[in-house]
């Protein structure tokens, strides 16, 4: 009887492991793989049309440390300026998602550089790295700006995965040209975020699926989900950071803002937009958003 029971348990565990592995592979292909095209969302279209009709644009490109050809759109304000905003979009998004931000910054006299992250838009790559490799790419764009303008005053502003990206930049040794960072609805880590989504969207426990998914990333993409950890990076920040989140965000939980804010070691401030959905704070209450953001940036940008 004991042998039969053990056999049944072993068979059951084997089936569970196989199902888990299959689930991990399918989830990996869904969350990590695939080219994400340029799409203009309806809420971004008015800003897109205004910016593209009003401001001069050019295409920037450079080759990443691992050989990918990356692209970004560069928009110039009406008058020459040493102020620059690097605007970083989120997962499955594109530079067009950041057009409402670009519209404001251009009106304020900022040059706007809008990267298409690896695996998105016109940039090479066939997977999203949850901000890990992307934050090195943003440092490459920072260097391009500094080569163009030694007097550049640069701010980084990212949403969701873009926010995670710029927070990971905060943990690096950044040049003095980088004056401030705004992160909007960023997550503490890719591991924490995917664990939360597994529970809330699919009603699945993180173990063992997330562990198997992590193995897939390590094998195929040479990084761990635990490497994409803004909360670890922000603990070494020397750049001022404004944390923005909505108390109604049901994708990246609101509690993550408190965790990130508490971990940050540099000058910092926070803004809570009531009732906004994920990445929608800017359109839910633009007046509150920009009053706080402009006030924050005015402390560091001349």
N, C-alpha and C positions, 0 to 999 in steps of 0.2 A: 504493500500500500504506500509506504514511504517513497519507494522508487517511482511509483506511478505519479504520486503527488509532485515529486521533484521534477519529473519529466514534464508534467502539465505546466508547472511554474516556469520552467526553462523555456518551454514552447511559447508561453504567454509573454515572457520577457523578450524573447526573440522577435515576436510579432510586434510588440510595442516598440522595440528598438528600430525595427525596419520601418514601421509607420512613422516613428519620430524622425528618422533619417530622411525618408521621403518628404515628410512635411518640411524639414529644414531646407532641403534642396529646392522645393517648390517655393517656399517663402523667400529663400535667398534670391532665386531668379526674379521674384516679384519685387522685393524691396531693393535689391542691389543692382540688378541688371537692366539693360534696355536704354536706348537713346531717347532723351526727353526733348521734344521739338519745341520750337518757338510758338507760343500761343499768347494772344493778347486777350486777357480776361476783360469782361464787360466793365468791371469797376475800374480798370486801369486804362481803358481806351481813351477817355477824354484827355487825360494827362499825356498819353502816348501821342495823340494827334497834335496837341499843343506843342509839346517838346520838339517833335520831329519837324513841325512846320516853322518853329521860331528860332531854333538854335542849330549852329553848325555842328555836324557830326563827322567822325572819322572812325575807322576800325583800327584797333590796336591788337597786336598778337605777340606772343612769345612762346618759347619752348620750355616746358616744365622740366624739373630735375630728372624726371623719368621718361622724357622724350615725347610728351604729348604737345601738340600744337593747340594752344589755347587762344580764345578770342574774347575781345571786349569792345563795347561801344564807348566812345569818348565824346562828350558834349561840352561845348565851350559857352560860357556866359557872354552877355553882350559886350562887356568891357573886360580887358585883360585882368587877371587876378592870380594871386599866389595861393588861393584857397582851393582845396580839392576834397571831394567826397568820393570814397570808393563804396559803392552800393552793392550789397551782396544778397542775391536772391536765395530762396529756399529749395528744398527737395521737390523734384518734379516741376519746378518753376523755370523761369528764365528772366533775363534782364528786364523784360517788359513789365514784370510784376513790381519793379522798383520805380516805375515812371512817376507815380504820385510823389515819391520822395525826390526824384530828380527835378520835377517841376518846381518844387519849393527851393531846393538848393540852388538851382540855376538862377532863380529870381533873387536869391540872396548873394549872388556873385561867385558861387562855387563852380569850378570845373567838376564835371561828373564823369567818373569812370565806372562803367557798369559791366563787370565780367560775366561771361557765361561759364559757369563752373564746369569742370570736367564731366563729360557724359551728358551735358545739357546744351541745347542750341547748336551753335556752330563750332563749339569746342570739341576736340577729340576726346576719346574715352568712351567706354561702354558700361560704366557702373558709377554709382554715387558712393562717396566715401564718408558720408555723414560729417563732413567738415575736416576730417583728419588730414588727408593730402591737400585739400582745398586751402587750408590755412597757410601752407607753404607757397601755394600759387599766389595768394594775396600778397605775400611778402615779395614775390617777384614783381607784381604790379607796383608795389610801393617803390621798389628800386627803379622801375621805368620812369615813374613820376619824378623821383629825385634826380635822375639823369637829365630829364627835360628841364627841371626847375629846382635849382639848389635851395631856393628860398621857400619851397613848397611847405604849406601847412596842411596836413592831411588828417581827415577824420575817417573812421571806418564805421559803416552803418549796415547792419545785417538783420534779416528777418528769418526766424525759425532755424533751418539748417545754416542759413547765412549768418544768423546771430551766433550759433555755435562756432562757426568758422572764425568770426572776428574775436570771440572770446578766447579761442585757442591762440590767436595772434597776440592777445594781451599777455599771454604767458611767455612769449618769446622776447629776446633782446631786440626791441624795435628802435629804429633810428629816431632822433629827436624831432624829426619832421612830423611824426605821428603824434597828434596833440590830444585826441580823445576818441572814445568808442561809444557807439550806441547799439545796444543789443535789444532786439524786439522779439519777445516770446521764444527765447532760446531754451534748450534743454540742458540738464546737468551733464548727461553723457548719452551716447548712442545706446549703450547697454540699458540704462534706466528708461530711456524713451521707448525702446522696443519692448521691454518687459511690460511697461505700462500699456502699450497698445495691444499686446497679446492678451492681457487681462481684460481690457475694456472693450476691444473691438471684436475679439475672437473667443473670449471666455476660456482662454488656455493658460495654464501655468507656465512661467518662464522656463522652468526646468522640465525636461531636458532640451526642449526645442531651441531655446536661445543659445545654449551651449553648443549644440550641433551647428546652428547657424554661424556662430562665431568661428567654429572650425572651418566652415566653408570659406569665410572671408580670409582667414589665415592662409588657407591652402591656395586660393585663387588670386587674392589681392594683396597678400603680404602685410596685412595689418589686422589687429584685433579690434572688435567693437569697443573694448575697454580703453583702447588708445585714443579714441575720439571722446575725450573727457574735458569739456569746458570747465567743469568745477575744479579739476586739478590745476588747469592752466590759470584760471582767474585768481587762484591763491598765490600766484607769483606776479600778478599784474603791477606795473608801475605807471600805467596810463589811466587817466580818469575814465570811469565807465558809468553810463546812464543805463539803468535796467528798466525796460518797459514790458508790461504784461497786462493782460485782461483778467479780471476775476471770473470771467465766464468762459475762458479758454477750455474746451473739452478735448483738445488734442495733445497739447503740451500742458500738463497740469500747473495751475497757478502756484502751488506750493514750491515748485522748482525755482521760481523767482526769489523767494526768501532764502532758499538754500544757496543760490548763486550769490546773492547780495551779501549774505553773511560770510561767505568764503572769500570774497574780494578783498584784497589787501591795499588797493590804491584808493585815491579819492573816488567817491561814488555818490550817486543819487538814484532815485527811483520814481517811477510814474506808473500808476494803476489806472487803466481805462475801464470804467464799469460797463459790463454788458456786451463787450465786443467778442466776436468769434475769433478763432485763431488767425493771426496775421491781418486782422481787420481793424485794429485800433486806429490806424491812420485815417480810415474812411468813416469810422464810427463817430469820432470826435476830433476832427483835424485841428480845431482851435486849441483844445487842451493839449493835444499832442505837440503842436509846434511852439506854443508858448513855453512849455517845459523844455523841449529840445533846444530851442534857440537860446533860452536863458542859460542852459547848461553849457552850450558851446561857446557862448560869448565870454565865458570865464577863461577860455584857453585859446581862442582864435582871435587874432588881431585884425 
